Amino acid sequence: MTYCVALKVGPGMVFASDSRTNAGFDQISTFRKMVVYERPGDRFMVLLSSGNLSISQSVREILQVERMDNPGAEATTIWNATSLFDAARVLGQTMRHVYEQDGPALRAAGIDYGCTLIFGGQIQGEAMRLFLVYSTGNFIEATAETCYFQIGESKYGKPVLDRMLVPSTPLAQAAKCALVSIDSTLKSNLSVGLPIDLVVYEANALRSDEMVCIDENNPYFAMIRESWGQRLRDAFESIDNPNWDGAAARYPLGVKSQRFDVLAKIGGPGEKLV
């Protein structure tokens, strides 16, 4: 499986992806799921992929030369698009072309050919943008209310993003949040694995040198894994245990609800709840 996450905050963007791909319990491989497209001073774009590996690899290969026709004007590519929205349209068209070519054969063979992408970055003259692109080529854009996207095994790494991430989060903290989200997923799902590709982009830089491939020997990620787990245990142990004696507890558990009755018990075969 896969876990990829992209965050867009005021100071910049963070992209992270695992690299484990499996086609069964005994067929596990490593494939990179992130591609960086950079023309310094002009555009910086990142593509993350999840789903059928053959589809995503075809999309990545064709995207570099895909052309979207514009009547009476030069065809649009990801390299000359004047907005990231237009570049995302080129990506969507690429996905539809790949599905038209490979989809029928994969469908006939009973193979899942779904593929979901995250596409984000910045083109000179406009603000940073982030898109979630569906298998059908249509897409949605991140907003101030939803400033991140996930694809793949998203449920394990989502709580920390929901609790910690806001549009004003500093870029370094956003990167830390992404790594904690990745670590939470690694802890709970064996289908997601190292190494991790991480890219941090500073707003308006139109380039990035903050790129790293994180393996099991990376000292910062090792610290994240150890300290996050220990801090969670410390926080858990600091919370009061449930106490059923209302008179003796600061936060009693056994308090009668003003709206609902306690669950009824069934004492024999002739009894019914309703």
Secondary structure, DSSP 8 states (H G I E B T S, - for coil): --EEEEEEETTEEEEEE--EEESSTT-EEE---EEEEEETTTEEEEEEEEE-HHHHHHHHHHHTT--EEETTEEEE-TTT-SSHHHHHHHHHHHHHHHHHHHHHHHHHTT----EEEEEEEEETTS--EEEEE-TTS-EEE--SSS-EEEEES-TTTHHHHHHH--TT--HHHHHHHHHHHHHHHHHH-TTS-S-EEEEEEETT-S---EEEEE-TT-HHHHHHHHHHHHHHHHHHHHS----S-GGG-SS-S----SS--------STT----
